[in-house]
Amino acid sequence: MTVQISSLAFLTPGNYLDEDPYTGLEDTLRLFEYAERRGFDGGWIRQRHLEHGVGSAAVFLAAAAQRTRRIELGSAVIPIGYESPFRLAEDLSLADVLSRGRLQPGFSAGTPPHADLIGDLVFDGDWRTYDLSYGRVARLVANLRGDYLGDDDTVIHSPGNTQRPRLQPHSPGLADRVWYGGGSTRSVRWAAEAGLNLLSGNIVFGDRSDEFAAAQLALLTDYRARIAPDRPARVAIGRVIVPFDSADRPTRERYRAYAASRHARTLGPQGERRVLFAPDVVGTSEQILEQLHADPVLAHTTELRLELPYELHREDYEQILHDTVESIAPALGWTPSAVPA
């Protein structure tokens, strides 16, 4: 099969220095602006807690919405365990209205990272007794749909207004743009049955294979077999891709060292959950294209996300995006979107 990419996005960690968060966050916003100018179709932010990264994707994407005009704005992913399904739905709906309908919120379920440290700070009572399952995501999606609360006669009064109560501001269509980050058989089957779009990155669980591509292909097959036939569901695949055609020699060596430091984890399942990692794709455009064309998973999607490495600088990220749109993505069938006037 031939790789044919029609949608190209990037995922960035949103790094900053502990003593100067503003500069790092501003650099990330400028990266979104740069990507839009280069024709990217989407920009995604990681939500990270207790780290030098974005702790609230909704807040960051609302800011990014004011700095861009066209690209989709995604989160990959928001751990739903720390969130109120109603309050977060309010935040996302507001950010979507401000973006004029460009939000692509992605989620994960289960016990969120660092729960032993901040669980008691998030929840009233023992967080271990709370429902951290897929149902929490389902309740958020239901809230985004904006059904009225109460019965047909229920109204609320505010200055100058009487209205039927529902989540405000209501943003029609946002509920259909929700994604789930699925890495296991159980998670992708649930995402399909819930009617959510599917994110599958460079990490999956080896619950049916010890080989990354085989495991990920099985997930995509399961998902598509269970999604409703009338649902135009989207599937996006993420890969760490680091071209260095326009980089100087020290930068090339730095990129090579980064990939080498992570190679051992790709050699087999890791840990009790049998985590599988895709190899980072680092090199010249020619070398990268050879690997991407040989990737059996990419032939089964039209949406590709560049997962940018952690702890690089904005100049590095811009160089990676530049080389991708100049020398790699067009060879995969991608055409840049029109730049806003």
Disulfide bonds with the S-S distance in Angstrom:
none
